[in-house]
Every structure is written in structure tokens, then in C-alpha cells.
């Protein structure tokens, strides 16, 4: 490996002076001869790839080093040609801030009184779809109340409600197609309801009777339907996320006009499967939607005990995933965000992270 000296005479002079000063040579010609003797054969390395030049720079006097580096940075605009893109150099010690000065805004279409916000961007919904969204949201809440009371009376061994999350369930389901594959947690029965799962089928599963598709082998509310492209719920937190990425990659390989969709809570982001799934999806460019329900609590653990970041939405950017934060109490915003994300995921073959904030 031979030392490459830039064509600029001032740069050569400065570098040779640095070497002479630090290595104890009597003159600059001695420096040049010594370098040629110990590094005679290898081809020259140029610019930022020259480790000898960089090593010699670090041995220079502080004032000489500072002026030299600033001169080179200002005049040569060197960059590191690193995997993923070019990285600029800087002579300053700069640490990335732990958070932006402003938090990521939350997308909404309707105000607190249910009125359309002026200049809102949203996807138009037909009257038929709007009425069905409202009807299924009401049905879901009534079903939850009845089954929850049955569990408290000892008629069911277990039940988890989706109260306060009706818009997330129903509006997101309305924005998808039947071909999209669902990997749920245990608070997405509304997605099944939208797709045609009957109240009797819900009851069969919760009571584990002979008509239950799982034949009573699963816990209550661990629904599944092969016909409706709804994978059976797994009780283990966040294990559905890597599965969804694998399914999405399969859809991509088969060139299907569909995506995979997985739901999880803020507590799921504390599991390793969350991070593995996001990185897996980003690297493989899988058409998958990650929909995170963030109500600030993982059962009894607040988000302040889980992470210090600005919620979940910023975690997507760390893995190179496009992300958005949405008001989970706004059905129209939820529908618009998921509808847009689905089109983007399939058209561009990329994963999308949607953080849904709500107050239950």
C-alpha cells in the first residue's frame, strides 16, 4: 500500500510537514524516501480510503491538524462511499440527538366533536361503507360487553375486549381487501366481524363447543379463519410479526396484488420479535403493514417503563421503514391511513409502520 499525496502543492506540503514533525525526520525529502521504501508496491489509495494519511493526521499537532482537516473538508468535499449511500465527513464532534425537538404529529380528520377539520386530506368513503363501519363498531362493542359479562360470571374462562378500539378494528379492516392476510393479536375480532365472521362463530370459539373450528384446543378469543385469511391468534406476544413478514414476502414472490397486515400493542414493541420483524421486512422489501395500537399501557406497564423514544412511530425510521402516527379514535383517519399505506406497500413493495394512538 503506497501513500497517495494529493495534487495540491499546499496539501502535500502540509502533510509532509506533519509527518516530519511527528516521525522525527530532518527534512521532507527524508519523509518521502522513507515512505517509498516501506510501501513500495501496492497501488495508491485515494481520498477517504487512505488509512496511512488518516493515521498521520491524527499524530499532528492540534492546531496543524485542525486547519488541515478543515481545509481538506472545505475544498475537497470528501465523502465515504458506504453501503446504503454516500456519507459526508465533518471535522466536528456531532452526536445525533436522542429525539427531535418536536414530536411526530398525529394524523386526524375529525375534531373532538366529530366535525370535519378544514383542509383535511382523507380517502372518500361511500355511504354504504360508512354505515357498515358504524354498524360493525356498535356490534363489536355489544358483543364485547356480553362476552365480558359471561366471563365475569364464570361462564367463560377468559375474555379480552376491544372496547375503545372499535375504530382501529373496523376502519382498518374496511380499508383492506379479502385477499390481504391478517396476523392479529387478541384484540382484533372486529377485523373478522367485518369480513363476515358471524356472532355464532365467535360464540362457538369462546365456549369451545363442537362447532368451534379449533375443536376447543385454543383459549377463548384466539380466533382463526382459513376462509377469511385470518391466521389463528397466538397468545405469545409479538410472535405474529415475523410470521407476517414471511407471508408478505411470499405474496411478493407470487406477484399477488395483496399485502400482509399484523396488529400488536405497544407492549409488543418491547419484544425482540418486533425488532427482528421490522429489520426483516425492510431488508426484504416485504409488502406488510405493521399496525401498533398504543394506548400508553401494556396491561399494567406504562410506556414510560418500556421506551424513551417518541412513541413507536420513530422506531420505523431507524429500520428504514416509512411510518405514520394516526388518531385511533378517528375512524375516517384510520381508514384513510390504512388505505393509503396498503396501496403504497403493494405498489412500491415496502413495509409501512402505523402507530395508532388512542385514549380508551
C-alpha positions in Angstrom: 0.0 0.0 0.0 1.6 3.3 -1.1 0.8 6.7 0.3 -1.1 8.9 -2.1 -0.3 12.7 -1.9 -2.9 14.9 -3.4 -2.0 17.1 -6.4 -2.5 20.3 -4.4 1.0 21.6 -3.5 -0.3 23.2 -0.3 -1.8 19.8 0.8 1.4 18.0 0.0 3.5 20.5 1.9 1.2 20.4 4.9 1.1 16.6 5.1 4.9 16.2 4.7 5.4 18.8 7.5 3.1 16.8 9.8 4.9 13.6 9.1 8.4 15.2 9.5 7.3 16.7 12.8 5.8 13.6 14.3 8.2 11.0 12.9 11.4 12.9 13.7 12.8 13.3 10.2 15.3 16.0 9.3 13.6 17.1 6.1 10.6 16.5 3.9 12.7 14.6 1.4 13.6 12.1 4.1 9.9 11.5 4.8 9.2 10.8 1.1 12.1 8.4 0.7 11.2 6.6 3.9 7.6 6.1 2.8 8.6 4.8 -0.6 11.0 2.3 1.0 8.4 0.8 3.4 5.5 1.0 1.0 6.9 0.2 -2.5 4.5 -2.0 -4.4 0.8 -1.6 -3.6 -1.4 0.7 -5.7 -2.3 4.1 -4.3 -5.4 4.6 -2.3 -7.2 7.9 -2.9 -9.2 10.3 -0.7 -11.0 8.9 2.2 -9.7 5.4 1.6 -6.2 6.3 2.5 -5.6 5.0 6.1 -1.9 6.0 6.2 -2.8 9.6 5.5 -5.6 9.5 8.2 -3.2 7.9 10.7 -0.6 10.6 10.1 -3.2 13.3 10.5 -4.0 12.0 14.0 -0.4 12.4 15.1 -0.2 16.1 14.1 -0.2 19.0 16.4 -3.8 20.0 17.3 -3.6 23.4 15.5 -2.0 22.0 12.4 -4.4 19.1 12.3 -7.5 21.3 12.7 -6.5 23.7 9.9 -5.5 20.8 7.6 -8.7 18.8 8.1 -10.9 21.9 7.7 -9.0 22.9 4.6 -9.5 19.4 3.1 -13.1 19.2 4.0 -14.0 22.6 2.6 -12.1 22.2 -0.6 -12.5 18.5 -1.5 -16.0 17.7 -0.1 -14.9 14.2 0.6 -17.5 11.5 1.3 -17.4 7.9 2.4 -18.9 5.6 -0.3 -20.6 3.4 2.3 -23.2 0.7 1.7 -26.6 2.4 1.6 -25.3 5.7 0.2 -22.6 8.3 0.5 -21.7 9.6 3.9 -20.2 13.1 4.3 -17.3 13.8 6.6 -17.3 16.5 9.2 -14.4 17.9 11.4 -16.9 18.5 14.2 -17.8 16.0 17.0 -21.5 15.6 16.4 -23.9 13.2 18.2 -27.3 12.5 16.9 -29.9 13.9 19.3 -31.9 11.3 21.2 -35.1 12.9 19.9 -36.3 15.7 17.6 -37.3 19.0 19.1 -40.9 18.5 18.1 -42.9 15.2 18.4 -44.3 13.5 15.4 -47.8 14.9 14.8 -50.9 12.6 14.9 -52.9 12.5 11.7 -56.6 13.1 12.2 -59.6 14.1 10.0 -62.4 14.7 12.5 -62.1 17.0 15.5 -63.3 16.2 19.1 -66.9 17.0 18.1 -66.8 14.7 15.1 -66.7 17.6 12.7 -64.5 17.5 9.5 -61.3 19.5 10.0 -60.8 22.2 7.4 -58.4 21.2 4.5 -58.2 17.6 5.8 -56.7 15.0 3.5 -58.7 11.8 3.5 -59.9 9.0 1.3 -63.6 9.3 0.3 -65.9 6.6 1.8 -69.2 5.6 0.2 -72.4 5.9 2.3 -72.7 2.1 2.2 -69.2 1.6 3.6 -69.7 4.4 6.2 -72.9 2.8 7.5 -71.3 -0.6 7.7 -68.3 0.8 9.6 -70.6 2.4 12.2 -72.9 -0.7 12.4 -70.0 -3.1 12.9 -68.4 -0.8 15.5 -71.6 -0.9 17.6 -72.0 -4.7 17.1 -68.4 -5.2 18.3 -68.9 -3.2 21.4 -72.2 -5.0 22.3 -70.6 -8.4 21.7 -67.7 -7.5 23.9 -70.0 -6.4 26.7 -72.0 -9.7 26.6 -69.0 -12.0 26.5 -67.1 -10.0 29.1 -70.0 -10.3 31.5 -70.2 -14.0 30.7 -66.5 -14.3 31.7 -67.1 -12.4 34.9 -69.9 -14.8 35.7 -67.7 -17.8 35.2 -69.3 -19.0 32.0 -66.1 -18.3 30.0 -62.5 -19.0 31.2 -61.0 -15.9 29.5 -62.0 -12.9 27.5 -60.2 -9.8 26.2 -62.2 -6.9 25.0 -61.6 -4.3 22.2 -63.6 -1.6 23.9 -62.3 1.8 22.8 -60.5 0.2 19.8 -63.5 -0.3 17.6 -62.4 2.3 15.0 -59.0 0.7 14.8 -60.6 -2.8 14.2 -63.4 -1.9 11.8 -62.0 1.1 9.9 -58.7 -0.7 9.1 -60.5 -3.8 8.0 -62.7 -1.7 5.7 -59.6 -0.3 4.0 -58.2 -3.8 3.2 -59.3 -6.4 0.7 -60.3 -10.0 1.4 -57.0 -11.2 -0.2 -54.9 -9.4 2.4 -53.6 -11.8 5.0 -54.2 -10.9 8.7 -51.9 -11.8 11.5 -53.7 -10.5 14.6 -53.1 -10.2 18.3 -56.2 -11.0 20.5 -57.9 -7.5 20.2 -58.8 -7.6 16.5 -62.1 -9.5 16.4 -63.6 -6.5 14.5 -61.4 -7.4 11.5 -63.1 -10.9 11.5 -66.5 -9.3 12.0 -66.0 -7.0 9.0 -65.0 -10.0 6.9 -68.2 -11.9 7.7 -67.4 -14.0 10.8 -70.8 -14.4 12.5 -71.7 -13.9 16.1 -72.4 -17.6 16.4 -68.9 -18.4 15.2 -67.5 -16.1 17.8 -69.6 -17.8 20.5 -68.5 -21.3 19.2 -64.9 -20.4 19.6 -65.2 -18.7 23.0 -67.2 -21.6 24.5 -65.1 -24.2 22.7 -68.1 -26.3 21.6 -68.2 -29.0 18.9 -68.8 -26.3 16.2 -65.6 -24.5 17.1 -63.1 -24.6 14.2 -60.3 -25.3 16.7 -62.3 -28.0 18.5 -61.8 -26.3 21.8 -58.0 -26.6 21.6 -57.5 -22.8 21.9 -58.1 -20.3 24.6 -61.2 -18.1 24.1 -60.8 -15.1 21.8 -58.0 -16.9 20.0 -60.0 -16.8 16.7 -58.9 -18.0 13.3 -60.4 -18.5 9.9 -58.7 -20.0 6.9 -61.6 -19.0 4.7 -61.2 -15.3 5.7 -57.4 -15.2 5.5 -57.2 -14.6 9.3 -54.4 -16.5 11.0 -55.2 -18.0 14.4 -54.3 -15.8 17.3 -51.1 -16.7 19.2 -51.1 -16.0 22.9 -47.3 -15.3 22.9 -46.8 -11.6 22.4 -45.4 -10.3 19.1 -44.7 -13.7 17.5 -47.1 -12.9 14.7 -44.9 -10.1 13.4 -42.1 -12.2 11.8 -44.8 -14.6 10.5 -46.5 -11.6 8.8 -43.2 -10.6 7.1 -42.7 -14.1 5.8 -46.2 -14.2 4.4 -45.7 -10.8 2.8 -42.5 -11.9 1.2 -44.4 -14.9 -0.2 -47.1 -12.7 -1.6 -44.3 -10.6 -3.2 -42.7 -13.7 -4.8 -46.0 -14.8 -6.2 -46.7 -11.3 -7.5 -50.0 -11.1 -5.7 -52.0 -7.9 -5.5 -52.2 -8.2 -1.7 -50.2 -7.5 1.4 -49.9 -8.9 4.9 -51.2 -7.0 7.9 -50.2 -7.5 11.5 -51.6 -5.9 14.7 -49.9 -5.6 18.0 -49.9 -3.4 21.1 -47.3 -1.0 22.5 -46.1 -3.8 24.8 -45.3 -5.9 21.7 -42.6 -3.4 20.8 -40.6 -4.5 23.8 -40.3 -8.0 22.4 -37.3 -8.9 20.3 -39.7 -10.2 17.6 -40.8 -6.7 16.9 -37.3 -5.5 16.0 -36.4 -8.7 14.1 -39.6 -8.3 12.0 -39.1 -4.7 11.2 -35.5 -5.3 10.1 -36.5 -8.4 8.2 -39.3 -6.5 6.4 -37.1 -3.5 5.5 -34.3 -5.6 4.1 -36.5 -8.0 2.1 -38.8 -5.1 1.0 -41.9 -7.0 2.0 -45.4 -5.5 1.5 -46.5 -5.7 5.1 -48.4 -3.2 7.3 -47.4 -3.1 11.0 -50.3 -1.6 12.9 -49.4 -0.8 16.5 -52.2 0.1 19.0 -50.6 2.4 21.5 -52.8 3.4 24.4 -49.9 4.0 26.7 -50.2 0.8 28.7 -49.1 -2.8 28.2 -51.6 -4.4 30.6 -50.3 -2.6 33.7 -46.9 -1.4 32.4 -46.8 2.2 31.2 -44.9 3.1 28.0 -42.6 5.3 30.2 -41.3 2.0 31.6 -40.9 0.5 28.1 -39.0 3.1 26.0 -37.8 6.7 25.9 -38.4 7.4 22.2 -41.3 9.5 20.8 -43.7 6.6 20.9 -43.5 3.8 18.3 -43.6 5.7 15.1 -40.0 6.8 15.2 -38.8 3.2 15.5 -39.7 2.6 11.9 -37.3 5.2 10.7 -34.4 3.5 12.5 -35.0 0.4 10.3 -35.7 2.4 7.1 -39.4 2.0 7.2 -41.9 4.7 6.2 -44.2 5.4 9.2 -47.2 7.5 10.3 -49.0 8.3 13.6 -52.8 8.2 13.5 -55.6 9.1 15.9 -57.2 5.8 16.7 -60.5 7.4 17.8 -61.0 8.8 14.3 -62.5 6.1 12.1 -62.1 8.2 8.9 -58.4 8.9 9.6 -57.8 5.3 10.3 -59.5 4.2 7.1 -57.6 6.8 5.1 -54.2 6.0 6.6 -54.5 2.2 6.1 -56.0 2.5 2.6 -53.1 4.8 1.6 -50.5 2.6 3.3 -51.8 -0.6 1.6 -51.6 1.0 -1.8 -48.1 2.2 -1.1 -46.9 -1.2 0.3 -48.1 -3.1 -2.7 -47.2 -0.6 -5.4 -43.7 0.1 -4.0 -43.1 -3.3 -2.4 -42.2 -1.9 1.0 -43.3 -2.2 4.7 -45.2 0.5 6.4 -45.5 1.2 10.2 -48.7 2.7 11.5 -48.7 3.8 15.2 -52.3 4.3 16.4 -52.7 6.5 19.4 -55.9 6.3 21.4 -57.4 7.1 24.7 -59.7 4.3 25.9 
